[in-house]
Amino acid sequence: MVRRLLASFGIGSARVDTLLTSRTLRPGERLEGIVHLRGGQAEQRVSGIYLDLMTHVEHDDRLSAHRVARFDLEEDVRLGAGQEAEVLFSFVLPPYTPSTLAPDPRRTARSQVWLRTGLAVAWGLDPQDSDPLEVLPLPAVEVVLEGVRQAGFRLEGVRNATQLMLQGAWLSLPLPVLQTFSFVPTGGYQGRLDKLELTLSALGEELEFVLQLDRSTSGLGGLISDIRDTDESVQRLRFPADLAEPALVRQGLEEALEQGGV
């Protein structure tokens, strides 16, 4: 009875350890592995196993853990004291999973992604395990980043959010997680722009990005985005999901900047 009571407080309770086939993958690829269970000092019933895909999101300059997706394993396991069990899993990484790109090594937490495994146990604290992932961008997103580089910009930072700040107000967009890529000019746009930000805002047959400009002369007043279709100078950037030519991105970006008066 004492051991059961202690297990309910997480002392000597069941343990969980997740072993992944691969920690490096892209959205749309399959994440596979094994959940290893080990019973504690007393018999416990595991009524469910859940896998949470986690990242950090930023709001008002604060980072917090955010669940991107949850995958439930319909398992009902009764673990005897010290007993071991294994459960296989396989699921597709959602297309909106943010990448773990971190051009600034001091700010890797901003784009971290990890898999959190938990057990649902009766009358007790849920045992958990955490495994970091390396998520590469979608191939078309990589092409977009290369096209922006060719236009004379260097990737400076990456951050995630659930809402986007536009014209002084928070705006929700279709994707559950929004990833913003920040660039600084290295070529002809130096002195005309301080920063350029691209936020992936929609996925499907096309990739859609919201482009925001921090002008050297007018601060954050220059936004290029037709989210609200209220200004002829406001527009979004759209590229096909099978985009393969960075030159198309460079051309589209340069045209957008020209329309924005840069």
C-alpha positions, 0 to 999 in steps of 0.5 A: 500500500505504501508503494502504491501511495508513493507511486501516485506521487511519482516516487518509484512510479513507472518510467518512460523512454522514447527511442527514435529511429531518426532525429533529423527529418522534414515536415511531411516525413515519417517519425518512427520509434519505440516507447519503452515502458518500465514498471516502478515499485508497484503495479500501475495501469497505463491508460494511455500514451501520448506523444506531443510535438513541442516548440517554443513560441514568442509573445511580447518578448517572452518564450513559452512551450507550445504544443504543435500537435498531439498523437495518442497511442491507444494503449492500455497497459498494466505494468507490474513492479519492474515489468518492461513493455515496448510500444511502436509508433509511426506518424507523419510530421505535420507540414506546418512543423517549424524548422529548427534553423538557428543562425544565431547560436545564442538564440537556439531556444527560439526554434527548438522542437522536441517530442514529449512522451507522456503516460496517463496513469491513474491517481498519479503524476504522468511520467514524461520523456523529452527528445530533441528533434532537428527539423529541416525546412520544406524544400520549397522554403529552403528555395525561398531562403536561398532566393532572399539571400541571392537578393542581398540579404542574410538570415539573422534570426528565426522565431515562432509564434501563434499570432502575427503582429501587423499594424499594431494588432495581433492577427491570427492566421490559418497555420497553428504555428507561424515561423518568421525568418528575419534578414538584414541587408548585405547588398544594395538595400543597405541604408534603405532597410534595416531588416526584412521579415518573412512569415510563412502564413499558409500552406497548400498548393502554394506557399504564402509569406507575409513580408514586413519591412523595417525601414531605415528612414521610417522605422516599422511603418513599411509593411508589405502584406495584403492581409486586409486588402486595404492598401494597393502597396500591401501584398503577400508573396506566393510561390508554388509548393514545388518551387525549385528556382531561387531566381523566381524568389529573387525576382518576386521579392525585388518587385515587391520591394519596388512596389513598397517604395524601397 
